[in-house]
Amino acid sequence: MDPVIPILVVSFFALLLLNTPVCVSIALASFAAILSMSGDAPLMVAQRMANGTDSFPLLAIPFFVFAGYLMGRGGLARRLIDFAQHYMGRLPGGLAYANTLTCMLFGSISGSAAAAVSSIGGFMIPEMNKKGYDRDFNVALTATAATTGLLIPPSNCMIVYSVAAGSVSIAAMFLAGILPGILVGVCIMVAAGIVSWKNGYGRDAAPALAPLTGRVRGTLWALRALCLIAFVGGWALKGFVFGLQVGVAALVLTKALALIVGWCREGERQVWWGALPSLLLIVIILGGILEGVFTATEASAVAVAYAFVLTVFCYREIPLRDLPDLCLQTGVTTAVVMLLVGSSSAMSWILTMANIPATVSGFLTSLDVGPVGILLIINLLLLVVGFFMDMTPAILIFTPILLPVVIDPAVVGITPLHFGIIMIANLCIGLCTPPVGTCLFIGCGVGKTTIARVTVKAIPFFIAMFVALMVITYWAPLSEWIPRACGLID
């Protein structure tokens, strides 16, 4: 038997047990494995790590990280919370829905689940505690809901997967994650609603606002119908992308008109003016990519410029003297990510040289369980991996192993795009599960509680996320419909 793989696996887990950082464990394990193959281990490891990080799309990561820090410090979280609470907070259990919706919005804008937990949780968890919600339930909800931002674009994990897969467009990945991300968020809301109803959370919700007059309601419905007609007409004339652009433009203009004229409920104008500049970032990024104005990598720089102007000059939440500290934090975070990318690239090269993808493919084919069974086995494997490994190294290490298996028509036959969404949705569960769940640890720190207590309360949300994962896995159009309609895939 080739000793390379046993040396790689044993040294890697031994270093993890010694509490060595993951990126260092991967690099040293790769060094030991290559040393057993050749005497030029230092040179080969350095070459593989350099080649792994020498990718133009990876330039987007530091920009999106910096944009996330600007938004986290710049008051966007508070404005999004006000926006979500205005529409959800008056329902029974409404703070749970508002928490989930805010995490989805902020996570998608910042591209960071950890930032969503700390920024949203820092306000929503104490607020829900005051309203009688259970503290551990609040932390569990925030930690799980924050992961939806990794599926809703823009997302650094999608960039990493595109680089690891080698043949997947970042723009297509961004669009493919929209519907799955919304599905996961809705499933978490359903679980939160059931738990809230069972335990009586939020029964003393604020009274409903006074209804609009019949004339105003009729006018608003007419404006919505015009937006729908604009979307359908644009789609029929020049395709889905043009129809989407016309429909979104009509929706923004009609909503602005309603707010200016006063066709809205009490307080609605204030929350919209506060949240709209933040929400426009998603429209600018995706619209620019689809129109070909800039690439996905260039879009990250646009996100930084927009967030900088918004938070420094418009909201005036970030003084210029704080920018060096934000740049330092961005550099530290980017360095960690790049170390993970480089070391994981070295390990994945070793696994490929040892013919592990072919071995795994042969093993799964021999099980004779069909494509449905193979996808279930792969999902269970990734769930276990997510318990013990962060998302970035897991994507970089297991994509070269599993991707050739699932795209083979004789084994499963799904597209690399669909598998990328499956993998990210799966590994999102690991971010909020012990023993290394980043969102779980941050949430417990913010909520001042223990991991053991929160994990029990998070079980309904784990079930909801797993149900969403199964739908994402076995219903490919959920991930592929928008990219295909936009002409990004065949």
N, C-alpha and C positions, 0 to 999 in steps of 0.2 A: 504493500500500500504506500502511496506517495505520502511522505511525512509532512508536506507543506501545510495541508489543511489542518491536521491535528495540532501542529505547532501554532498556527494562526489562531485557532479557536481557543486552545488552552491558555495561551499567553494573553489573549484579549480578555477573557473572563477573569483570569487571575489578577490582572491589573485593575479591572473594575472592582473586584473584591477588596483590593488594597486602597480603594477610594481615589484612584487616579482619574483625572479628568478624561472624559470620553475621547476627545480629539487626540490626547497624548496616548491613551490606551490603543487606539486604532493605529496610530503612527508607529508605536513601538512593536505592536504585534505584527504589523506589515514588515517592519525591519527584520524581526526575527524570522519570519517566514521566508523572505527573500534571501536572507543570509544562508538558510539551508539549501537554497537553490544555486546561489552564486556568491562569490567573494566580494562583488561590487555592490553590496547592499546599500551603503550610504548614498552612492551615486544614483542607483536605480530608484530608491525611495524619493530622493530629492527631485529627480526628473519627473516621476509620476505625480508628485504633489504640485510641482510647477505646471505641468500640463493640465492638471485638473482645474487649476484656478485661472489658466490662460484662456478665458472665454469672454467675448464681448458682452453677451447677455448678462453675465454676472455683475457687470458694472451697475446694473439697475438696483442691486441689493443695497449698497450704501446710501443711494439716493432715497429709496423707499423707507429705509430705516430712519434717515434724517427727517423725512417728511412726517413719519410717525411720531418722532420725538417732538417736533414742532406742534403737531396737532394735540398731542397729549398734554403739553404744557400750555397750550394757547387757548384753553377754554372751550374747545369744541365739544368735549365730553358733556359739560354742563348744558350747553345749548341743545345737544341731541337728546339728553335726558328730559329736558323741558318739552321738547317736541313729542317724544314718545309718551310721556305722562299725560300730555294734553289729550291724546286720542285713546290711550289704554288705561290710564290711571283711574278712571271713573267706573270701570267694570269691576264686578266681584273678582278678587284675586288680580286686580289690574296692575298692581306694582310688579308682579311676577312677569306679566306680559310686557310691560314697559321696560323692565330690566333686559329681557331677551331681545326685544326689538332694538334697544339702544346698543347692546353688545354687537348685534349684527351690523348696525350702521357704522359704529365706531371701528369695529374690527375690519370691516371692508375698506374704510377710508384710511386707517393707519396701517393695515396689513399685518398687524401683530396681535396675537391672542393674549400674550402676557401684558401688553399695554392696555388692552381692553379690560382685563381683570382688575388691574391696579387703578386705572382711571375711572371706570364705571363702578367697580366694586367699592371704591373709596367713598362714593356718595350713596349708591343705591343700597348697599348692605346695611349701613346704619339707619337709613330712612325706612327700610323694610322692617328692621328690628323695632323701631318706634311704633310702627303700625300693627304690631302683633304677629308678624311672620316669624317663624322659627329661624334662629341664627344659622344653624347648620344647613337648613334648606336654602337659605339665601345665598350662602357661600357656594353650595353645590350647584345651584342654578346659574350663578354668575360664571363659575369656572367652566361649565359645560357650554353655556351659550356663547362665551367668548371665542370658542374654537370655530364658530361659523364664519368668522372673518377670514379664515385661511382658505375657505372655499369661494367666498364672494370676492371678486377682484377689486384691487390688485393684491397679489399675494406673492411673497418671496418664495414660498414652498413650490409654487407653480413654476417659477423661474428655475429653481434648482432641478425640478423634475424634467423640464424641457432640456436643460443642459445634459442631464444624465441619460435621457432617452435618445437625444441626438437628432431626432427627426420630427419633433413636435413643435409647432409654432406656439410661442408664448401668447400671442394674441388669441389663438384658438383655445388655449388653456384658460385664459381669463374668461372668455365668453362661456366656455363649457361649465365653469363652476357656478354660474349665477343661479340656475334652477336647482341644482343639488344643494347649494348653500341655503337657499330659501326653504327647501324641503326639510333640511335638518332643523332649521330654526322653528318651523311650524310644528314639527314633531316634539321639540322641546317645550314649546308653548302648550301643546295638548297635554303633555305629562305634567307640566306645572299647573295647568288648570284643574286636572283631576286631583292632584295632591292638595291644591288650595281649597277645592270644593269639599274634599273629604275632611280636612282639618279646620275649615271655617276661616281661612285666611282672607282678609280683604272684604269681609261682609259689610264693614262700615265705610264703604267707598264714598267718595264725595258725591253729592247729588248731581244728576245729569244737568247739563246746560239747557237753557231755554231753547226750544226747537225753532228752526227758521220758519219764516212765513211761507205759505204755499207758493206765493209768486216767486220768492227767491229760490226755493227748492226747484221749481220748474225751470228757472233760468239756468241754474247750475247743471241740471240734468241735460239741458239743451247744449251747454258748452261742452260737457263730457261727450255727448253724441258727436259734436263737431270734431273733437279730438280723435274719436274712433274712425270717423269718416276720412279724416286727413291721413291717418295711418294706413287704412285699407286702400285708399286711393293712391297714395304714394307707393305702396307695395305693388299694386297692380300696374302702375306706370313704369317704375324704374327698379323694382326689386325690393327685397325685405329691408336692406340697410337704409335706402332712401325713405321708405315708409316709416321706419323707426325714427329716423331723424325728424321727419315732418311731424310725426305724432308727438314726440317728446317736446319739440319746439312749440307746438300748439298747446300742449298741456301746461308748459311753463308760462306761456303768455296768458292763457285763460285763468290760471291760478293767480298770477300777478294782477290781472284785471279784477278778479273777485276780491282780492285783499285790498286793492286800492279803493274800489268803489264801496267796500264794506259788506259785501255779500258773504259774510262769514260769522261764526259764533264768537262769543266773548273770549278774548285772549288768543284767538287763533292767529290773528295778524302778527302779534308779538313773537310767538314761537316759530312761525314760518320765516319771518325776517331774520331771526336768530340762527335757524338751522339751514336755511336755503344755501348760503354761501358754502357751507361745509358739504352739503349733498351734491352741489354742482361739480365738485372735484371728480366724482365717479363719472359723471356725464362727460366732462372734459377729457378725461383719460381714455375712456372707451370710445368716445366719438372721434377723438384725434387718431387713435389707432385704426379704427375702421375706415376713416376717410383717407388714410395714408399720409396725414399731415406729419406724423412722427412715428417711429417704431416703438415697441414696448419698452426698450431700454431708454430711448430718448424721453418717453412718457414719464419715467421716474424723475428726470431732471425738471420737467414741467410741473410735476407734483410738488417738488421742493420749492420752486419759484412761487407757485400759487399759495402754498401753505405759509411761506415766509411773508408774502405781502398781506395775507389774510390775518395772521396772528400778530405780526409786528406792527403793521401800519393801520389795519382796519379795526381789529378787536383791541389792539394795544395791550395784549396780555403778556407779551414777552419783551422785556427791555433788551436793548442791544448788548448790554453787559453780560446777559445770560447766554448769548450765542456761543462763545468759546466753550462753555461747559457742555452745551448740547452737541457741539462738534466732537468734543472729547468722548462723550458717551456713544456717539455714532461710530467713532473710530474703534472703540473697544468692542462694541457689538459686532461690527463688520469683521474685525480681526478674528473673533471667535468663530463666526460663520465660515470665513475663508479657511481657517485651520481645519474645521470639520470637512469642508469641501475637499481640500487637498489631501488630507489623511484618508478620507473615505474613498477618494479616487484611486489611491495606491492599493487599498484593500480590495476594491472591486476589480482592479486589474489582475491581482493575484487569483481571485476567484475565477475570473474568465480564463486565465492561463491554465488553471487546473481543470478546466472543462466542466465546471460546476453547473452552468445553465443546461448543458446537454444531459448531465446526470439527473438533474431535477426533472427535466422534461420526460426523460425515460421512466423515472420512478412514478410520476403522476399518471403517465399514460398506462403504465402497468396496473394501476389500481382499478381500471375499468369502471369508473364512476361517472363518466360522461362530463361534458363541459360544466353542467350545473354543479356537480360534486367537486370538480377541480377548483372552480371559483370559490366554493365554500371553504375548501381546505386552505386555499391561498389567503382568504380573509381571516381564517382562524390563526394562521401562521403570522400574519401581519399584526393581528391583535396582540399576540404574545410578544412580538418584537417591540410593539409600541409600549408595552409595560416597562421595558428595560432600556429602551434607547430613544433618544431624541429624534424628532422628525427628520431633520436634515441628513444626518448620517444614515438613517434607515432608508431614506429615498435613494441616496447615492450608492449604498451597498446592495440593496435588494432589487433595484430597477434593472441592472444588467443581468441579474439572475432570473427574475420572474418574467420580464418583458418578452424575451424570446419564446417563452412557454405559452403565454396567453395570446400572442399574435399569430401563433402557428395554427392554421386552419384545421390541421389534423388533431390538435389538442383542445383549444378553446375557440380561437378565431375572432377575438375582439380587437378593436383599434387601439393603438398606443394612447390616443387621447382619452378614450373611455377608461383605460386601465389607470391612467394618471389620476383621474378624479376618484376612482375607487380607492387607490392607495392613499391619497391625501385624506379622504373622508374616513378611512379606516384608522390611520395614524392620529387623526384628531382625537379619537377616543382615548388614546394613550396619553395625551397631554393632560387629562384630568383624572388619571387613575394612578394609584400608588404602584411601585415605590418611587418613580422618578417623574411623576406628572408635574410639569412646570406650572401650569395654570392652577392645579390643586394646591401646590405649596404657596403660591402667591396669594390665592384666595383665602387660605387658612391664616396667612399672616395679616391680611387686611381685615378679615372678620374676627381675628383673635379667638380661634377655636382649634380643634385638633383634627388631624387627618383621619383618624379612625371614625370619629363622629360624623364628619362630612361624607366620607365614603359610603356609609350606610344610607344617608339621605340622598346620595347621588344615584342610587340604583335605578329608580324610575327613569332618570335622564339617560343613563347608560342603555337601558332597554330601548328608549325612544331613538337614540342615535344608532343603535344596531338595526332597528327596523328601517330607518332611513337608509342605512348602508346597504341593506338587502335590496331595497327598491332601486338605489343607484346602481348596484351591481348587475341586476338582472333586467333592468329597463334602460337600454343604451340610449334611446331617443331623448331621455331626460338630460343627458350630458351633451349629446351631439346635435340636437335640433337647432339651437341658436348658431353655433359655428357653421353648420351646413347651410342654414338660411342666409348667412352672411357671406357665403362663398369661400370660407376658409378651409373647408374639407370637402371632399367629393361625396 
